[in-house]
């Protein structure tokens, strides 16, 4: 594996999930692989699970880990080619990526979208610039349009908890007070399309995701209809794609509670976290035995470790 910036970088998901399960069963079994290697974690935006799980994964492999918050600890970066740098940016990504590549064997980056400039966001400007100008492999810790490490952990969680060969998985939009990216749902859709599942997306009209991402996937605008006989409910908010970055609906009837979960086949509840209690999902569901959000978060370690392992093996 040369990089991991998209779910599309996984060629054989079944093989990759089996590999991830083996790592989970023996997380310290390959501790020599990362000896004398360094991973740099660069954050343009806040993080809890992504930062800690990736650090833990690197430590399990014997790596040194350097963490930097780019918005507070670093010079402001310029990403535009040919820019006259007479503004706030003090350093161009060309030099920054080149220099960091001298210090790190792998660079992992987290950068959120603008949610105002669709073209810029879909170009994945920050991460794609590091892919272009760095001389070491790049991992996305969430970008403007994808969160591939989260999706891999989600897929592993479904594999572990499924009770039928082809479970029904529902991705449900839920209300949120702020405009959120489409990165988590985009990657979740992509990875579900690679799995043996009956997959449905449900959301109010106006919250359609990028049609290139959802091509071939059933979309149901009636949440209750979508939830019928489901085995997994994955809740997530996202802002509008067509009316880009806007919150066009906050309907509280889409908050996931007992009414909806009673329609399922004793479904498991999933969410990437952090989650807004009693807005995305009620306390009753989140605190119930149906919720597997904590094991799901635990799997973030092993999804990251599998990716880092594959990249380190490619460096030999």
C-alpha positions as CSV (number, residue, x, y, z in Angstrom):
1,X,0.0,0.0,0.0
2,X,1.5,3.3,-1.1
3,X,-1.0,5.6,0.6
4,X,-4.4,5.6,2.3
5,X,-6.5,8.6,1.5
6,X,-9.6,6.9,0.3
7,X,-11.6,3.7,0.7
8,X,-10.8,3.2,-2.9
9,X,-7.2,2.5,-1.9
10,X,-8.3,-0.9,-0.6
11,X,-8.2,-3.4,-3.4
12,X,-9.6,-6.5,-1.6
13,X,-11.8,-5.5,1.4
14,X,-12.5,-9.1,2.5
15,X,-8.7,-9.8,2.7
16,X,-8.1,-6.5,4.4
17,X,-10.7,-7.1,7.1
18,X,-9.3,-10.5,7.8
19,X,-5.9,-8.9,8.1
20,X,-7.3,-6.3,10.5
21,X,-8.9,-9.1,12.6
22,X,-5.6,-10.9,12.9
23,X,-4.0,-7.6,14.1
24,X,-6.7,-7.1,16.7
25,X,-6.2,-10.7,18.0
26,X,-2.5,-9.9,18.5
27,X,-1.9,-6.2,18.4
28,X,1.7,-6.4,19.7
29,X,2.8,-9.3,17.5
30,X,4.6,-7.1,14.9
31,X,6.2,-4.5,17.2
32,X,9.5,-4.7,15.4
33,X,8.1,-3.6,12.1
34,X,8.0,0.0,13.1
35,X,11.3,0.1,15.0
36,X,13.3,3.2,14.2
37,X,10.4,4.5,12.1
38,X,8.5,7.8,12.7
39,X,4.9,8.8,11.9
40,X,4.0,12.4,11.9
41,X,0.3,13.3,12.7
42,X,-0.6,16.7,11.4
43,X,-3.9,18.2,12.5
44,X,-5.6,21.2,10.9
45,X,-8.7,20.4,12.9
46,X,-9.7,19.0,16.3
47,X,-9.6,15.3,17.1
48,X,-10.1,12.8,19.9
49,X,-10.5,9.2,18.6
50,X,-8.5,9.7,15.4
51,X,-5.5,11.2,17.2
52,X,-5.4,8.8,20.1
53,X,-6.2,5.6,18.1
54,X,-3.6,6.4,15.4
55,X,-1.0,7.1,18.1
56,X,-1.9,3.8,19.8
57,X,-1.7,1.9,16.5
58,X,1.8,3.4,15.8
59,X,3.0,2.5,19.3
60,X,1.7,-1.1,18.9
61,X,4.0,-1.3,15.9
62,X,7.0,0.2,17.7
63,X,7.0,3.5,15.9
64,X,7.9,6.9,17.2
65,X,5.0,9.4,16.8
66,X,5.2,13.2,16.4
67,X,2.0,15.2,16.6
68,X,1.5,18.8,15.5
69,X,-1.5,21.1,15.5
70,X,-0.9,23.0,12.3
71,X,-3.3,25.9,13.1
72,X,-1.5,26.8,16.4
73,X,1.9,25.2,16.4
74,X,3.1,25.9,12.9
75,X,3.5,28.6,10.3
76,X,0.3,29.2,8.2
77,X,0.6,27.3,5.0
78,X,-0.1,28.4,1.4
79,X,-1.5,25.8,-1.0
80,X,-2.1,27.7,-4.2
81,X,0.5,27.3,-7.0
82,X,2.0,30.5,-8.1
83,X,0.7,32.5,-5.2
84,X,2.2,35.8,-4.3
85,X,2.6,35.2,-0.6
86,X,2.0,38.7,0.7
87,X,-0.8,37.6,3.0
88,X,-1.0,35.6,6.3
89,X,0.6,32.4,4.9
90,X,4.3,32.2,5.8
91,X,5.3,28.9,4.2
92,X,4.2,27.0,1.1
93,X,3.1,23.4,1.3
94,X,5.8,22.5,-1.2
95,X,8.6,23.3,1.3
96,X,6.5,22.1,4.3
97,X,5.7,18.7,2.8
98,X,9.3,18.3,1.6
99,X,10.8,19.1,5.0
100,X,8.4,17.0,7.0
101,X,9.2,14.1,4.7
102,X,12.8,14.3,6.0
103,X,11.7,13.8,9.5
104,X,8.9,11.2,9.1
105,X,8.5,7.9,7.3
106,X,4.8,8.3,7.1
107,X,2.7,11.5,7.3
108,X,-1.0,11.4,8.4
109,X,-3.2,14.5,8.0
110,X,-6.6,15.7,9.2
111,X,-8.2,18.6,7.4
112,X,-11.9,19.5,7.3
113,X,-13.7,21.0,4.3
114,X,-14.6,24.7,3.9
115,X,-18.3,23.7,3.3
116,X,-18.4,26.9,1.2
117,X,-16.2,26.0,-1.9
118,X,-17.4,22.7,-3.3
119,X,-14.8,22.6,-6.0
120,X,-11.9,23.3,-3.6
121,X,-13.2,20.7,-1.1
122,X,-13.7,18.0,-3.8
123,X,-10.1,18.6,-4.9
124,X,-9.1,17.6,-1.3
125,X,-6.7,20.5,-1.5
126,X,-4.7,19.9,1.7
127,X,-4.3,16.2,1.6
128,X,-3.8,16.0,-2.2
129,X,-1.0,18.7,-1.9
130,X,0.8,16.6,0.6
131,X,0.4,13.5,-1.6
132,X,1.9,15.6,-4.4
133,X,4.8,17.2,-2.6
134,X,5.8,14.8,0.1
135,X,8.3,12.0,-0.6
136,X,6.7,9.6,1.9
137,X,3.3,7.8,2.1
138,X,0.3,9.8,3.2
139,X,-2.6,8.7,5.4
140,X,-5.9,10.6,5.6
141,X,-7.1,11.1,9.2
142,X,-10.2,12.6,7.6
143,X,-10.3,14.9,4.7
144,X,-12.8,17.2,3.0
145,X,-14.7,14.4,1.3
146,X,-13.7,11.1,3.0
147,X,-12.8,9.6,6.4
148,X,-11.4,6.2,5.2
149,X,-10.0,5.1,8.6
150,X,-13.4,5.5,10.2
151,X,-15.1,3.5,7.4
152,X,-12.6,0.7,7.8
153,X,-13.4,0.5,11.6
154,X,-17.1,0.6,10.8
155,X,-16.8,-2.3,8.3
156,X,-14.8,-4.3,10.9
157,X,-17.5,-3.6,13.5
158,X,-20.3,-4.9,11.2
159,X,-18.3,-8.0,10.4
160,X,-17.9,-8.7,14.1
161,X,-21.5,-8.1,15.2
162,X,-23.5,-9.4,12.2
163,X,-25.7,-12.5,12.8
164,X,-26.7,-13.1,9.2
165,X,-24.5,-13.5,6.1
166,X,-26.1,-10.5,4.4
167,X,-27.3,-8.0,7.1
168,X,-29.4,-5.0,6.4
169,X,-27.5,-1.8,7.1
170,X,-29.1,1.6,7.2
171,X,-27.3,4.9,7.0
172,X,-29.7,7.4,8.6
173,X,-29.3,11.2,8.5
174,X,-30.2,12.8,11.9
175,X,-30.4,16.5,12.9
176,X,-27.6,18.6,14.2
177,X,-27.3,22.3,15.1
178,X,-24.2,22.8,12.9
179,X,-23.3,22.2,9.2
180,X,-21.2,19.1,9.1
181,X,-19.1,17.5,6.3
182,X,-20.1,14.6,4.1
183,X,-16.8,12.9,4.6
184,X,-18.0,10.2,7.1
185,X,-21.1,9.2,5.1
186,X,-19.2,9.3,1.8
187,X,-16.6,6.8,3.1
188,X,-19.3,4.7,4.8
189,X,-21.3,4.5,1.6
190,X,-18.2,3.5,-0.4
191,X,-17.2,0.7,2.0
192,X,-20.7,-0.6,2.3
193,X,-20.7,-1.0,-1.5
194,X,-17.7,-3.3,-1.2
195,X,-19.4,-5.5,1.5
196,X,-22.0,-8.2,1.3
197,X,-24.9,-6.2,2.8
198,X,-28.4,-5.0,2.0
199,X,-27.6,-1.3,2.2
200,X,-30.1,1.6,2.4
201,X,-29.6,5.4,2.9
202,X,-32.4,7.4,4.5
203,X,-32.6,11.2,4.8
204,X,-35.0,14.0,4.2
205,X,-35.2,15.4,0.7
206,X,-32.4,17.9,0.2
207,X,-29.7,15.9,1.9
208,X,-28.8,13.7,-1.1
209,X,-25.0,13.0,-1.1
210,X,-22.8,13.2,-4.1
211,X,-24.6,11.1,-6.7
212,X,-21.3,9.7,-7.9
213,X,-20.8,8.2,-4.4
214,X,-24.3,6.9,-3.9
215,X,-24.7,5.5,-7.5
216,X,-26.5,2.1,-7.3
217,X,-27.5,2.5,-3.6
218,X,-31.2,2.5,-2.5
219,X,-32.3,5.9,-1.1
220,X,-35.4,5.9,1.0
221,X,-36.9,9.3,2.1
222,X,-39.2,7.6,4.7
223,X,-37.0,6.8,7.7
224,X,-39.5,4.4,9.3
225,X,-39.8,2.4,6.1
226,X,-36.0,2.3,5.8
227,X,-35.6,1.0,9.4
228,X,-37.9,-2.0,8.9
229,X,-36.0,-5.3,9.7
230,X,-32.7,-3.5,9.8
231,X,-29.7,-5.3,11.5
232,X,-27.5,-2.1,11.8
233,X,-28.5,1.5,12.1
234,X,-25.6,3.9,11.4
235,X,-26.6,7.5,12.4
236,X,-24.8,10.5,11.0
237,X,-25.6,14.1,10.2
238,X,-24.3,15.8,7.1
239,X,-25.0,19.2,5.5
240,X,-26.5,19.6,2.0
241,X,-24.5,18.7,-1.0
242,X,-26.7,20.4,-3.6
243,X,-27.2,23.5,-1.5
244,X,-23.6,23.1,-0.5
245,X,-22.8,23.2,3.2
246,X,-26.2,24.4,4.2
247,X,-28.4,23.1,7.0
248,X,-31.8,22.8,5.1
249,X,-33.7,20.8,7.7
250,X,-33.5,20.2,11.5
251,X,-36.6,18.0,11.8
252,X,-36.5,16.5,15.3
253,X,-38.6,13.6,14.1
254,X,-35.4,12.2,12.5
255,X,-33.7,11.9,15.9
256,X,-33.2,8.2,16.5
257,X,-35.1,6.8,19.4
258,X,-37.2,3.8,20.5
259,X,-39.9,4.5,18.0
260,X,-37.5,3.9,15.1
261,X,-35.4,1.2,16.7
262,X,-38.6,-0.9,17.4
263,X,-39.1,-1.2,13.7
264,X,-35.7,-3.0,13.2
265,X,-34.7,-6.6,13.7
266,X,-33.1,-5.8,17.1
267,X,-30.6,-3.7,15.2
268,X,-27.3,-2.5,16.6
269,X,-26.8,1.2,16.8
270,X,-23.6,2.8,15.4
271,X,-22.1,6.3,15.2
272,X,-18.6,7.6,14.6
273,X,-18.7,9.9,17.6
274,X,-18.7,12.5,19.0
275,X,-22.5,12.3,19.1
276,X,-25.0,15.0,20.2
277,X,-27.2,13.2,22.7
278,X,-31.0,13.6,22.3
279,X,-30.4,15.3,18.9
280,X,-28.8,12.6,16.8
281,X,-29.9,9.8,19.1
282,X,-31.8,9.6,22.4
283,X,-30.1,8.6,25.7
284,X,-32.4,5.6,25.8
285,X,-30.8,4.1,22.7
286,X,-27.3,5.3,23.2
287,X,-27.1,3.9,26.7
288,X,-28.8,0.6,25.7
289,X,-27.3,-2.8,24.9
290,X,-28.2,-2.0,21.2
291,X,-25.4,0.6,21.1
292,X,-22.0,-0.5,19.9
293,X,-20.4,2.9,19.6
294,X,-17.7,2.1,22.1
295,X,-16.5,-1.1,20.5
296,X,-16.8,0.7,17.2
297,X,-14.4,3.4,18.5
298,X,-12.1,0.7,19.8
299,X,-11.8,-0.7,16.3
300,X,-10.3,2.6,15.2
301,X,-7.0,1.4,16.7
302,X,-6.9,-1.7,14.5
303,X,-8.1,-0.1,11.3
304,X,-5.2,2.4,11.7
305,X,-2.8,-0.3,12.6
306,X,-3.7,-2.4,9.6
307,X,-3.2,0.6,7.2
308,X,0.1,1.6,8.9
309,X,1.3,-2.1,8.7
310,X,0.6,-2.4,5.0
311,X,2.4,0.9,4.3
312,X,5.4,-0.1,6.5
313,X,5.6,-3.4,4.7
314,X,5.8,-1.5,1.4
315,X,8.7,0.5,2.7
316,X,11.0,-2.5,3.1
